[in-house]
Amino acid sequence: MKLSLCIPAYNEEKNISYPIASAIDLVDEVVVIDAGSTDRTAEIAASFGKKVKICKTDNPRNFLENKVRAIEKAKGEWILQLDADEALSNELKQEINEIVFGESKSKFDGYWMPRKNFFLTRFLMKGGVYPDYVLRLYKKEKAHFDLKDLHENVKIKGKVGYLKNDLLHYADPNFSRYLLRWDRYTTFDAEELLKKYPKEKLTKVKEARLFIDYFFVKPLVWFLKTYIRHKGFLDGFAGFVFCLFSSIRFWVIFIKFKVKS
């Protein structure tokens, strides 16, 4: 096999059609790692036919583990790694087709692709959000994950190039979904902060410095950088909400850290 589409999923019945429908006629197989979904995720994925292979597993704290599991089960020389809420644009699909199935051999072992992120009412194009480069096409034998961060990209042993066309990310079509993801990410970051500053080593001075940093410095710097410097205001109301909540996430991280410490 030349190309395997790998998708980790958990309760993604509203989204799982995005990646599969956009790539089913391009890839040789689709490997879906279903992390114990209680909805129709597996049923909808299976409806796309024999190319789709569904593997049931648990729902780990760091869901990157399921990306690794998908890669391990894939048989393709190349891996196309997509999340359950992502889709190939037609132009990106053609670009990938030429790289993997074209007559000329690729000189790269992996490719970064620009990603558009949908938030509430529109794809965000400012605020430092676009182009949100992600490494999603690579040779299986050249790839590995360190599993240190929720937003970690795959590591490639070899040359890496850049694609021109956009990956479409339908991450947050409504505010409720955004808050669910926001809660998950802030919990993970709080737990990582707790590892760095365990209770037995956290002095009152260190705690005071963290409070000032997470309640005043980081939120202000982040908002000014994304909304003013990177012109997030040009994305209208959606841009303002995104910049605001990505800034005050530091409050939530510290609060969760404080409760757990």
Phi, psi and omega in degrees: 000145181267318188221126177245131173268123182245127184225119169273140184212146173212114181050057183243037183299333180279346187238337191303337179290334182305298183292320185292312181298326183283345187228358188302324181272001178261321188268163178271335178204159176235121179252113179252120175265105182267111186275053177075036181302143178254005178250206185264023181305307183296319181297315181293318179299317181294335182294348180278357172112192190290341179293337187273126177243121184253126181242120181277138179206187180274178180249091186289160179302314175259104187291355174297337178300326179284337172292320177296317179298321179296316179298319181298326182273345182288147182251355183285153174293322178251145176248129169253106185260116179233149171277166185292345180249024179243155180213149175281135168287159181300323180291321178293321179301315179294322180296317178294320180301317181293325180289312187278319187251359180289168183287325181277139182282135181293139178270000180245154178260352178198163182220131167280144175229139179290139183238131173266130181253122179274129181224112177064293186230353188198165169281127180282129183244353180234195178070017182078010184273330181234139357280128181270082187294131176229145182264100190236356177234122184197161176283132185303316185290348183258001192248149171199157176248144174274339179059043179255342187213145181296332183259016185293136172269156179298148177262136184242131174267091182150192181280141180235132180247187182233135173269159185265331190260159194274141164269135183260123183246107180268061190290312190225074179289344175217163187288331180296317178296320179300316182294327177296314179292321179300317179295317181295314182292319180292327176296315179298315181295324177295320179293323177292323178294324179293326176294324181285325181232074178296157186305319184290343180250002184268102177279165179297326179294314179297319180296320179296319179294320177296319178300312180297318182296314186275340180260339184234305187291301184300313180298317182293313180299317182295316181295315180296323180291314185280318186277325182260299184299314181265013170060041177299337180297339179288346176270014174067211183297319179300321179294320179296313181298318181296313180296320180297308185285331175289339177278313184281000174299333180295327175300312184295319178301314181293319180299315178295321177298315182295320180295322183279338185277000000 
